Amino acid sequence: MDADVVVIGAGAAGSSTAWHLARRGHDVVLLERFARGHAWGSSHGATRIFRVAYRELLYSQLATQALPMWRELEQLSGETLLEQTGQLDHGFPTAIDEIEATLRAGDWSFDRLTPAQARERWPGMDFDETVIYSPDGGRVFADRTIETLLRLAEDSGADLRFEEPALAIEPAGDGVRVITSRDDVTARTVVVSAGGWLTRLSGLDLFGITLPRLQVTAQAPVHFAIRPGVAFPSFVHHVGSDAVNHTFAYGAYGLESPGEGVKVGIDTRDLVDDLDARTLDVPEVAIEVAADYARRWLPGADTDIASAVSCLFTMTDDSHFILDRRGPVVVMSPCSGHGFKFTPILGAIAADVVEGAQTWATEWRLPA
């Protein structure tokens, strides 16, 4: 065997998994198709929202478990990775009622506000129908987190191989052989955390793995300058009810991103049919849509000064994650646009799965 475990993909989930496995004493090889710190996937950029305020208890509990792990990661690295600057949800009353229920269940503090009360506290924003504020939410620093995890994994002995795509996996005795663009790597276990490239990896069927339907979508968060004297908490704007996927139905989200302005994401979900043909160019219409939103709901944003980035969401139909095992293969896709805040705990759960523990949620299982 070349390694105990091969991890495919060095995004948030893969880098966290590699670190946890290496610190537990496993011999780990981490394969990444792009260069270190690349911008082609889902984990790049300066900031992401951190929140314990969810409409479903499972994810509120997971964020609760992730919080001390974020602090441990900061202590080990000496880096600031999570700032609890507060987080707002507003809009559709059913969504806000469900969030209040999960916050009560977790004994988290919160303020339920009218739009007028919220405008008084955050004059740079306007609010829709009803509002709830969670002071324990905030932001995490994405690029900084990934580099921290990679460095800690390396320090723990992991072999990091960049610009070495995994092309296929195949059985090798009781383990696996991973075919890469350079060489083969054999291991007892492989963790496939390839994001939008998950469906392009050959050989999963050899292990009895059928993936659920995955849609790879491009998102284009836009950063606007912040007018003087204005500050923004992180926020999610719920614009209506979705009977099929009510847990994650929202229309816009955002947060203050230091050095960049206020980040605004509109839930457009533009399908990416060909990852190889995709560029990082942001369509002008994406900036216009975000600016229209900001002019209506974020009076503290200066929409004349804008910049934008492109990133991928890999969406399941129900917006739940995938984390399951078939023999020596662990498939991990904590995706659907809301996974980054759980980065440290998901790596620990994946490491548990590699070691034979049964700790993951039933909602995350592969199709039988």
C-alpha positions in Angstrom: 0.0 0.0 0.0 1.2 3.5 -0.8 -1.1 5.0 1.9 -3.7 4.2 4.4 -6.1 6.7 2.9 -6.3 8.7 -0.4 -8.4 11.8 -0.2 -9.5 13.2 -3.6 -10.2 16.9 -3.6 -8.5 19.6 -1.5 -11.5 21.9 -1.0 -13.0 22.6 2.4 -14.2 19.0 3.1 -11.2 17.2 1.6 -8.6 19.4 3.3 -10.3 19.0 6.7 -10.6 15.3 6.2 -6.9 15.0 5.3 -5.9 17.0 8.4 -8.1 14.9 10.8 -6.8 11.6 9.4 -3.2 12.7 9.4 -3.4 14.0 13.0 -4.8 10.6 14.0 -1.8 8.9 12.7 -3.0 7.8 9.3 -0.7 7.8 6.2 -2.6 10.2 3.9 -2.2 11.2 0.3 -4.3 14.2 -0.8 -4.9 14.6 -4.5 -6.1 17.9 -6.1 -6.6 18.5 -9.8 -5.7 22.2 -9.6 -3.0 24.3 -8.1 -2.9 25.1 -4.4 -5.3 27.9 -3.5 -7.2 27.7 -6.9 -10.5 29.4 -7.7 -12.1 26.8 -9.8 -14.3 25.0 -7.2 -16.5 25.9 -4.3 -14.2 26.7 -1.4 -12.2 29.8 -2.6 -12.8 33.4 -1.7 -12.3 35.6 1.4 -15.4 34.9 3.5 -18.4 32.6 4.1 -21.4 32.9 6.5 -21.3 31.2 9.8 -24.7 30.6 11.4 -26.3 28.4 14.0 -29.7 29.7 12.8 -31.2 27.0 10.5 -34.7 25.9 9.6 -33.7 22.3 10.3 -32.4 21.1 13.6 -29.8 18.8 12.1 -27.8 21.6 10.7 -28.2 23.9 13.7 -26.8 21.1 15.8 -24.0 20.5 13.4 -23.0 24.2 13.5 -23.1 24.0 17.3 -20.6 21.1 17.2 -18.5 22.8 14.6 -18.0 26.0 16.7 -15.5 24.6 19.3 -13.6 22.9 16.5 -13.2 26.2 14.7 -11.7 27.6 18.0 -9.4 24.6 18.3 -8.3 25.1 14.7 -7.5 28.8 15.5 -5.6 27.8 18.6 -3.5 25.3 16.7 -2.7 27.6 13.8 -2.6 31.0 15.4 -5.0 32.3 12.7 -8.3 34.1 13.1 -10.8 31.9 11.1 -14.2 32.7 12.7 -15.6 36.0 13.8 -19.0 36.0 15.5 -20.2 39.4 14.2 -23.9 38.3 14.2 -26.3 37.0 11.6 -29.9 38.0 10.5 -32.6 36.0 8.8 -35.6 37.9 7.4 -38.6 37.4 5.1 -41.1 34.6 4.9 -42.6 34.1 8.4 -42.7 30.3 8.3 -39.0 30.3 7.7 -38.3 32.7 10.6 -40.6 30.6 12.9 -38.7 27.5 12.1 -35.4 29.2 12.8 -36.7 30.4 16.1 -37.7 26.9 17.0 -34.2 25.5 16.3 -32.5 28.3 18.2 -34.7 27.6 21.2 -34.0 23.9 20.9 -30.2 24.7 21.0 -30.6 27.2 23.8 -29.1 29.9 21.6 -29.9 33.6 22.2 -31.8 35.5 19.6 -33.9 38.6 19.1 -37.2 38.5 17.1 -37.8 41.9 15.5 -40.1 43.8 13.3 -38.7 45.3 10.1 -38.9 48.8 11.7 -37.0 47.6 14.8 -34.3 46.0 12.6 -33.9 49.1 10.4 -33.3 51.1 13.6 -30.4 48.7 14.6 -29.0 48.2 11.0 -29.8 51.3 9.0 -27.8 50.0 6.1 -30.4 47.4 5.4 -34.1 47.1 4.7 -36.2 44.1 5.9 -39.0 41.9 4.7 -42.0 40.8 6.8 -40.3 39.6 10.0 -36.7 39.3 11.3 -34.7 37.2 13.7 -31.1 38.0 14.9 -28.6 35.5 16.1 -25.6 37.1 17.8 -23.7 33.8 17.6 -23.5 33.9 13.8 -21.0 35.7 11.8 -18.3 34.9 9.2 -15.5 32.5 8.5 -12.4 33.3 6.4 -12.5 30.8 3.5 -9.1 31.0 1.7 -7.3 31.3 5.1 -9.1 28.3 6.4 -8.2 26.1 3.5 -4.5 27.1 3.6 -4.5 26.5 7.4 -5.9 23.0 7.0 -3.4 22.2 4.3 -0.5 23.4 6.3 -1.6 21.5 9.4 -2.2 18.3 7.3 1.3 18.7 5.9 2.7 19.2 9.4 1.0 16.0 10.5 2.6 14.1 7.7 0.1 14.1 4.8 1.4 14.0 1.3 -0.2 16.8 -0.7 -0.2 16.4 -4.5 -1.5 19.4 -6.4 -2.2 19.5 -10.2 -2.6 15.7 -10.1 -6.2 14.8 -11.0 -7.7 11.5 -9.9 -9.1 9.9 -13.1 -10.6 6.6 -11.8 -10.7 4.2 -8.9 -10.7 0.5 -9.1 -10.6 -2.4 -6.6 -7.1 -3.6 -5.4 -7.4 -6.5 -3.1 -9.3 -5.3 0.0 -8.5 -1.7 -0.9 -8.5 0.6 -3.9 -6.2 1.8 -6.6 -6.6 5.4 -7.6 -5.5 6.2 -11.2 -4.2 9.7 -11.5 -2.8 11.8 -14.3 0.7 10.9 -13.1 0.7 7.6 -11.4 -1.4 5.0 -9.5 -1.8 5.2 -5.7 -3.1 2.2 -3.7 -4.7 2.6 -0.3 -6.9 0.8 2.1 -9.6 3.5 1.8 -10.4 6.4 -0.5 -12.4 9.5 0.4 -13.9 11.1 -2.7 -14.6 14.7 -2.0 -14.3 16.1 -5.6 -17.2 18.6 -5.6 -18.5 19.3 -9.1 -16.1 16.7 -10.5 -17.6 13.9 -8.4 -19.7 12.5 -11.3 -16.7 12.5 -13.6 -14.7 10.1 -11.5 -14.7 6.6 -13.2 -15.1 3.4 -11.2 -17.6 4.2 -8.5 -20.0 1.7 -10.0 -17.4 -1.1 -9.4 -18.1 -0.6 -5.7 -21.9 -0.6 -6.0 -22.1 3.2 -5.7 -25.0 5.0 -7.4 -24.9 8.8 -6.9 -28.0 10.8 -6.4 -28.8 13.4 -9.1 -26.3 16.2 -8.8 -26.6 19.6 -10.5 -23.5 21.7 -10.8 -24.4 25.4 -10.7 -22.4 28.6 -11.0 -22.9 31.4 -8.6 -21.6 34.9 -8.8 -21.4 36.7 -5.4 -20.9 40.4 -5.9 -19.1 42.8 -3.6 -20.3 46.4 -3.2 -18.5 49.2 -1.5 -20.0 50.1 1.9 -21.2 53.6 2.6 -19.5 55.5 5.5 -20.8 54.7 9.0 -22.6 51.5 7.9 -21.9 47.9 9.1 -23.5 44.7 7.9 -24.0 41.5 9.9 -24.3 38.2 7.9 -27.8 37.8 6.5 -30.1 35.4 4.7 -33.2 36.7 3.0 -36.0 34.1 2.7 -38.3 35.1 -0.1 -41.0 32.5 -0.1 -42.1 28.9 0.7 -40.9 25.9 -1.3 -43.0 22.9 -0.5 -40.3 20.4 -1.7 -37.2 22.0 -0.3 -38.4 24.3 2.4 -35.3 23.9 4.6 -33.0 25.9 2.3 -35.4 28.1 0.3 -33.9 31.6 0.2 -33.5 34.3 -2.3 -30.4 36.2 -1.3 -27.6 36.1 1.3 -24.7 38.2 2.2 -22.2 39.5 4.7 -19.5 42.1 5.3 -16.3 40.9 3.8 -13.3 42.9 5.2 -11.4 44.6 2.5 -14.0 43.7 -0.2 -17.2 45.4 1.0 -20.6 43.8 1.4 -20.9 40.5 -0.3 -24.3 39.8 -2.0 -25.3 36.4 -3.4 -28.5 35.9 -5.4 -29.8 32.3 -5.5 -29.7 32.0 -9.3 -28.4 28.4 -9.7 -27.2 28.7 -13.3 -26.4 25.1 -14.5 -22.9 24.3 -15.7 -23.0 21.7 -18.4 -19.3 21.5 -19.1 -16.8 22.1 -16.4 -13.9 22.1 -18.9 -15.5 24.9 -20.9 -16.3 27.0 -17.9 -14.4 30.3 -17.4 -14.2 32.5 -14.2 -15.8 35.4 -16.1 -18.9 36.8 -14.4 -21.8 37.7 -16.7 -22.7 41.4 -16.5 -26.3 40.4 -15.8 -25.2 38.7 -12.6 -23.8 42.0 -11.3 -26.9 43.9 -12.5 -29.3 41.4 -10.6 -27.2 41.8 -7.4 -27.2 45.6 -7.8 -31.0 45.7 -8.3 -31.3 43.6 -5.1 -28.9 45.9 -3.2 -30.6 49.1 -4.3 -33.9 47.7 -2.9 -32.7 46.0 0.3 -29.2 47.3 1.2 -29.2 51.1 1.1 -25.9 51.0 2.9 -24.3 49.5 -0.2 -22.8 51.7 -2.9 -23.8 49.8 -6.1 -21.6 52.1 -8.2 -18.5 50.2 -6.9 -18.7 46.5 -7.5 -16.6 43.4 -8.1 -17.6 39.8 -8.5 -16.3 36.2 -8.3 -17.5 32.9 -9.8 -17.9 29.7 -7.7 -19.6 26.4 -8.0 -22.5 24.9 -6.0 -23.0 21.1 -6.4 -26.7 20.7 -5.6 -28.5 17.6 -4.5 -32.3 17.7 -5.0 -33.0 18.0 -1.3 -29.9 20.2 -0.5 -28.7 17.7 2.0 -25.0 16.6 2.0 -23.7 13.2 0.8 -21.5 11.3 3.3 -21.7 7.5 3.0 -19.5 4.4 2.5 -19.4 1.4 0.3 -16.6 -0.9 1.1 -13.3 0.9 0.9 -14.9 4.0 -0.8 -16.2 7.0 1.2 -18.2 9.5 -0.9 -18.3 13.0 0.6 -20.0 16.0 -0.8 -21.1 18.5 1.9 -22.3 20.8 -0.8 -25.5 22.5 -2.0 -24.1 25.9 -1.1 -24.2 25.7 2.6 -21.3 23.5 3.7 -18.4 25.7 4.5 -19.4 26.6 8.1 -19.2 23.0 9.0 -15.7 22.5 7.7 -13.9 21.3 10.8 -16.6 18.9 12.1 -17.3 17.4 8.6 -13.6 16.4 8.3 -13.8 14.8 11.7 -17.0 12.9 10.8 -15.4 11.7 7.6 -12.3 10.5 9.5 -14.7 8.6 11.8 -16.3 6.9 8.8 -12.9 5.9 7.5 -12.2 4.3 10.9 -15.5 2.4 10.8 -17.6 4.6 13.0 -21.4 5.0 12.3 -21.7 8.7 13.1 -23.2 10.3 10.1 -26.7 11.5 9.5 -29.2 9.2 7.7 -30.1 12.2 5.4 -26.6 12.0 3.9 -26.7 8.4 2.7 -26.2 7.3 -0.9 -29.1 5.7 -2.7 -29.5 2.0 -1.7 
